[in-house]
Amino acid sequence: MDEKKESAQVIRIALAEDHHVVRTAVASLLSRHTEFEVVGEIAEGGSRLLEAMDRLEPDLLLLDAHMPGHDVIQDVNKLLKQHPDLKILVLSAYDRREYVLGLLKAGALGYVLKDDSSHMLLSAIRAVARGGEWVSPQVANVLLESVRNQEQLPGATLTPRELEVLQALASGAANSKIAEQLFITEQTVKNHVSNIFKKLGVETRVEAVLYAFRHGLASPDE
């Protein structure tokens, strides 16, 4: 009877991390504690991640915030629609506001940085597995700064012309085509794109387009 009760308390964890060394190190750390069971390791996001959650049915997903080629915020939205009871804890190398706010708003219950201590990671897993919330102290500073400054989403600071350029980028148009459509010079388009990158906190056209889709500034169907 006691053995059944003890086994029911084991937290079944899936690891989604594309870096093999990090994934192996975390799995090794968790294996030293009988309260945890690593039920699967996933190196990709998107459909592979969704399929793995359907198959593994973990209690908690420890998710890397940056999976190459995939929008992890969209992954979290889709995962929680299909598995509303799944607890998601983000393990990230980044404390950028875009990642932190985006993933927490999408439904992740915690956000831990990869340079946090192993003790802090274990505490975060325990808290999130119980349905609580946990953020790294460094991440808490990001959240506090956002509250104090009453920050808006970066997209709200775009000018009407910058929004037009962003929507044209989302349609796949090149700078020359955007210039033709908006009756402006190609250099002016480049200036607008540079301003858009700064305001959205992104570095590439792909990141800007993903931001636009995620926040309803453009539609993939357009």
Buried (B, 14 or more C-beta within 10 A) or exposed (E): EEEEEEEEEBBBBBBBBBBEEBBEBBBEBBEEEEEBBBBBBBBBBBEBBBEBBEEBBBBBBBBBBBBEEBBBBBBBBBBBEEBEEBBBBBBBBBBBBBBBBBBBEBBBBBBBBBEBEEEBBBBBBBBBBEEEEBBBEBBBEBBEEBEEEEEEBBBEEBEEBBBBBBBBBBBEBEBEBBBEBBEBEBEBBBBBBEBBBEBBBBEEBEBBBBBBBBBEBBEEEE
